[in-house]
Structure formats: C-alpha cells, structure tokens
Amino acid sequence: MALSQLEPSQLWQHFQTLCDTPRVSKHESALIEKIINWANQRKIEWHQDEVGNLLLRKPSSKGMEDSVPVVMQSHLDMVAQKTDQSNHNFLTDPILPVIDDGWLKATGTTLGADNGIGVAAILAVFESETLEHGPLEAVLTVDEEAGMSGASGLTPDWSKSSVLLNLDTEEEGELYVGCSGGVDVNAQFPLEMEVSDETLVPYKMTIRGLKGGHSGIDIHKPQANAIQLLARLLEDSLTSSARICELEAGTLRNALCRFAEATVLVSRENVQPWLNRCTALIKLLTDEYGNTEPMLDISITPTTMQPKMWTVAFAQRVVASLLACPHGVRRMSDQFTGVVETSNNLAVVRQSEWYLDIQCLARSMMDAGLADQAVAIRSVFELAGAKVSEDNQYPGWISDLDAPLLKLMQGVHKECFGSEAKVQVIHAGLECGLLGAAYPNWKMISFGPTIRRAHSPDEKVSIESVQRFWTYLCASLKMLSTVKSI
C-alpha cells in the first residue's frame, strides 16, 4: 500500500520523500536540497544558516495578519540502526516502510518517524491552501541525533515568532512542557599492548540480538546492555588467564547498546575448561534476561590470530571500569510520576591503533543531577587510568504549568477529543532547551504522534495516532490565529 493512500495524504506523501532520501545525522544535504526545490516551486520563502538549518516562512491566512506568530520545529536527521541481518547502507539506500496491523515500520532498519513525521507535518501545513493560521515559520534543524549542533548554532535574530510548537515527542494525547538536559562523557584509555603468544588459541565472543532503543525513553526498561554483558564474560575469562586483544561495541551514544564483540586468546590446554565456564555463564545470562531479551544471542567461535594483546593489568582495569560504570536509571522524578530524572547510557566502545574510546550519554531533568551523574562516570574511568572529557552539553527545559499557552492547547485538545491531554515531561533531549537559550521570549510546547522503539530497528509509528496528531496540529494553528499575544 502506497503511503500516499493513507490520511492525511499530504503528510504521508512528504514522509515518503523522507523515506526515499538518506538523511542520517550530518548527511542531511540531499533532503535539504529537495526541500529547497519544493519551496521554490511553491514560492515559499526559505533561508539556510551556516550550520545547515532551514527556515521557512508562510504569510497568514487573510484577516489573521495580527495573530501571534508561530514557529513549528522538527529535526531533519534520523538515527541509523539496523538488524544484524540487514545490508542496508544509510548513506545511499532508501528506507522501505511497511504497514503492519495499524503501525508503520521499516524493513530491517529504523523508520525515521523520529522526527520525520514532524517534518512531514510541517511541510504539509506549508503546502495546504485551506488551513487557517496566523503568520507561520518553520525551523528544520540538522544533526539533532548526533550532538544538536543545528539547534546550538541557531542565531537569535533569525526567527520573528513568539510561540514554538516542537513536534518531536512520541506519545499522542500528551503535551510536553519539559525535557532532560544531557552531556557526552567520553573516556579514552591509551592502549597497553604486548606481542601475543602464538601458543594461545583465538576466539571471538559476540553479543547480539538485543532490543536496543532510545537511550532516554527506553532507559528505564529492564533490558540488557551488550557492553556490560560482554564485560561479565570477559571478567570471568580473565580469572581463567584468558587474554583480550580487541573490543568493539555499540554504534550511537543515544541508542541502547545492542551489539558487542571481543577477541580473546586462551591457552590450548585451558580451552575446554574455559569454554565450559563460559557456557555456564551464558546460560545464567540468558536465563536472567529470558523474559526481556528473548532474542539474546551469545556466541563464542574460533577466529584469526591477532598480533597483539592487552596487558593483564590493562585488561583488568578496563573490564572493571565497564562493569562499574553507571548504566540505566540513577533517580526517578519526584514531580512527574513514572518519569526518569537522571540516567546514563553506556553506549559505545571503539578500539583504534593507539586508544580505546568509551562513550556515555548522561541525562537529567536537573542541572545538579546531570553534574552528579557526569562526576560518577568520570570517577570510574579516571580511577581506571582513562582521560575523561565532557562534550556536547545541552540544557534541559521546563515550562510553567500555569502558562497561558498550555491552557490554550488544553482547550483545543478537549474540543478535538473530548478530554484534556496529559501534561508530561520527557527524559530525552528535545531541542527546546537550546532553542530557548537563543529565543528566551518563545513560549514553547511539544507534542507528536505515538512512536515506539525509536532508535532501534523495531521503531514503529501508529498510523491512527498520526491522523489525530494532524487534526490537533491544524486545530491548534487555527486557535492561535485568533490570539493576538501570549
């Protein structure tokens, strides 16, 4: 079934274009070119800033020129995650969507509904000739998923609006008035290597098949982290005098780690006892996560010999630090029931010729909580001998629960659906914090359709919720067109 056959058709046609156009973080140029061509064909005013963000402008409907000016905002990039069986190339291949029991998914990859549905909705609004609205702008940012450089590079004199509608949350029927801040905490170990012993036998230890997901939205779920599962196997193997040669895990700092792999060397006479110990531990791990990670696959297979191996002392320090590194929820919110306040995602391990690099993404609704989490991570890795840096810090955002904009938006929700929306905050890094720093006068609120398993190959969006999201967006713009100021 073609996406254009779904309703609202204009929104889904634009989402099909997004699926057809590779747009992973830092590679949004092809999509930007298509949007600019589309805008030129329709005589829509557009501007692009130095970091790549797009600004679109549309005059108000007739008689609504004095209405409060509104800017809609979404990000152009998507997270690149695929199944172990997929050969998808995110730099060249289109996303292949499929409809499944009321949900839209992708074939073996992330779908990009985060935040592609928001972008598609904005383009559909700008294309509509019947929608009633006041003066409209759209800010389409780049690189949200890999560092928020687009939002952080936004200049404070670009937009003329005073109300921001962020379309990047993932639960239809909820209005979001806050988000977490975050910071990348990166540890770097200088490799300590020695020539490998050719009498040792090489094996590859692999963890795969985990669900993964969004490192903010899914961090509270009882899922496994591939890095720490592998570290448990490696720690046990070190007691059997196994030697580590290399370690690789994860792909993105904002995705829960689904894959990890290490090459180890074992003395020939100790191979069978070591394999027996590993088999016993693997059974314990699969039993431990049998309900939450039913596709967990842990394998140990012969591999090729490596010329160098880690020193024993270095291996012990690294493995201990991976086991000790905080991962998951540190504290739940006292103010918002069921919402994570502070967390960390132990996300990526990369080994190069000279270094072992480890990436974490800490998040918190509170500045003090974020600083405390970063210190905890830093302490673990510095004690193990790593150099630690904090990068790409971005602020959180919290709005006044008595804000006039929230009350107006609640009124629209009740008019459309018969009840008020649930007011919520999200344990994820919306761009609202950075945008609010550049535009402190903006009154902001965020909403979106229902998306599940974002940042994983199981990502899916509810088709019915997209229809309601669209209805609510159009009704909100119409309501705001009757308001002179907020």
Secondary structure as GFF3:
##gff-version 3
##sequence-region A 1 486
A	DSSP	three_ten_helix	3	5	.	.	.	ID=ss1
A	DSSP	alpha_helix	9	20	.	.	.	ID=ss2
A	DSSP	alpha_helix	29	41	.	.	.	ID=ss3
A	DSSP	beta_strand	45	48	.	.	.	ID=ss4
A	DSSP	beta_strand	54	58	.	.	.	ID=ss5
A	DSSP	beta_strand	70	75	.	.	.	ID=ss6
A	DSSP	beta_strand	97	100	.	.	.	ID=ss7
A	DSSP	beta_strand	103	106	.	.	.	ID=ss8
A	DSSP	alpha_helix	113	127	.	.	.	ID=ss9
A	DSSP	beta_strand	136	141	.	.	.	ID=ss10
A	DSSP	alpha_helix	149	152	.	.	.	ID=ss11
A	DSSP	beta_strand	163	166	.	.	.	ID=ss12
A	DSSP	beta_strand	174	179	.	.	.	ID=ss13
A	DSSP	beta_strand	181	190	.	.	.	ID=ss14
A	DSSP	beta_strand	193	195	.	.	.	ID=ss15
A	DSSP	beta_strand	200	208	.	.	.	ID=ss16
A	DSSP	alpha_helix	226	238	.	.	.	ID=ss17
A	DSSP	beta_strand	243	249	.	.	.	ID=ss18
A	DSSP	beta_strand	260	267	.	.	.	ID=ss19
A	DSSP	three_ten_helix	268	270	.	.	.	ID=ss20
A	DSSP	alpha_helix	271	288	.	.	.	ID=ss21
A	DSSP	beta_strand	297	302	.	.	.	ID=ss22
A	DSSP	beta_strand	308	310	.	.	.	ID=ss23
A	DSSP	alpha_helix	312	324	.	.	.	ID=ss24
A	DSSP	beta_strand	328	332	.	.	.	ID=ss25
A	DSSP	beta_strand	340	351	.	.	.	ID=ss26
A	DSSP	beta_strand	355	364	.	.	.	ID=ss27
A	DSSP	alpha_helix	367	383	.	.	.	ID=ss28
A	DSSP	beta_strand	387	394	.	.	.	ID=ss29
A	DSSP	beta_strand	397	398	.	.	.	ID=ss30
A	DSSP	alpha_helix	404	417	.	.	.	ID=ss31
A	DSSP	beta_strand	422	426	.	.	.	ID=ss32
A	DSSP	alpha_helix	432	438	.	.	.	ID=ss33
A	DSSP	beta_strand	443	446	.	.	.	ID=ss34
A	DSSP	beta_strand	451	452	.	.	.	ID=ss35
A	DSSP	beta_strand	460	462	.	.	.	ID=ss36
A	DSSP	alpha_helix	463	480	.	.	.	ID=ss37
###
